[in-house]
Amino acid sequence: MADERKAKSDPVPLLEWAAAAFGLVMALALLAVLGWAIVHSGDDRVPVLEAHLEAVTATPGGQVAQIRVTNRSGQTAAAVQIEGKLGGEVASATIDYIPAHSEASAGLIFERDPRAGLELSVLGYELP
């Protein structure tokens, strides 16, 4: 009986209070971040896709234009179709998946050097 009274009257150690306060702050911070993400996501109804030439590599099969496609929206794009025109040559590629606010790469192959006069277009996409 004396042991039970002693256990009930012991004060809570300072380290225990500090750990509890830290846990509370972390839980509130997590809830704040999740709330912000919920409020600010889903505003974009369509992907905003931009394609640009990154580099050109000469290969035995032709000049490979390395293309980077940037998705500047909060909407994911799938089956993104890219087309490059260089004079009379046309090359195309499909990128399977570009998540929101990210980038993906593809390669287009031409007979001539695509650094001069390459026209890039994003032709279409699907919403996953």
N, C-alpha and C positions, 0 to 999 in steps of 0.2 A: 504494500500500500504506500509505503514511504517512497518507493522508487517511482510510482505513478505520479505522485505529487511533484516530485523533483523534475520529472520529464516534462510535465505540463508548465512548470514555471521557468524553464530554461529559455533565455531570450534567443531569437533567431539570429544566427551569425550574420555579420555584415556581408560576407562573400555570397551568402545565399540571397540576400536582398539585391546585390549587384547583378547576380546571374539572372534573377527574375526580371529585373528592370531591363537588362540587355535583351532578353527574350521578348519582352513586351514591345520594345522599340523595333526589333527586327520584324515581328509579326505585323505591326502597324505600317512599317515601311513596305513590306510585301503587299499588303492590302492597298496601299496608296498607289504603288506601281501598277498593280493589276487593274485598279479602277481607272487610272489614266489611260492604260492601253485599251480598255473597253470603250471609253469615251472617244478616244482619238482614232480608233481603227474602224475600218468599214466605211470611211467617208468617200473613198475612191470607188467608183462603180466600174471603171474600166482601167486596164493597165495603160501606163504611159511609157511607151517603148521607144528607145533611140538607138540607132546603130551607127557605129563609126569604125574606121579602119585603124587597127592597132599596129600591124606590121606586115611586111611582105617577105616571103621566103621563096627563093628559087629552088625548084625541085626538078628532077628529070621529067615529071609529068606536066610541068607548067609552073606558073607563078601562083603561089598560095597567098591569098589575102586573108589575114587573120582578123576576124571581125569580132568586136565586143558589143553586145546588146545590153543596155541598161534599162532596168524597170524602175522608174522613179515614182511609182504609186504604191499604195497599200494593197493593191489587188494582184493576185498571182496570175501568171499567164502560162498556158500550156500550148504545145504544138505551134510555136512561133515560127512563122515563115519569113525568111529573109531573101531578098533578091539583090544582086549586084549587076549593073550594066556597065560595060566598058566598050564603047563604040558599038559594034554589031554583036559582041559577045554578051551572053546572059548566063549567069550562074545563080543557083539558088541552094538554100539549105534550110533545114528545120531543126529548131532547138526544142527538145522535149518539154522543158520546164524552166521557168524563170520565176523564182519566188519574189514576193514583194520587197522592194527596196534592195535589190541585188543585181548582179550581173552574170552573164553567161557568154561563152565564146563559141565561135563557129569558124569554118574555113570555106572560102570560095576559091575555085581554081580557074585561072585564066591563062591564055596563051601569051598575052603581052603583060608588061608591068602595070599593075593597077594603081600605082601611086598617082598617076596623072589621069584624071578624068573619070574615076570610078564614081558611079551614082549608086548609093545604097538606099534600099527601101525595106520597111517592115510591112509585109503584105497582109498578114492576118495572124490570128491567134484563137485559142479556145479558152474558155473559163473552166477550170477544173471542178 
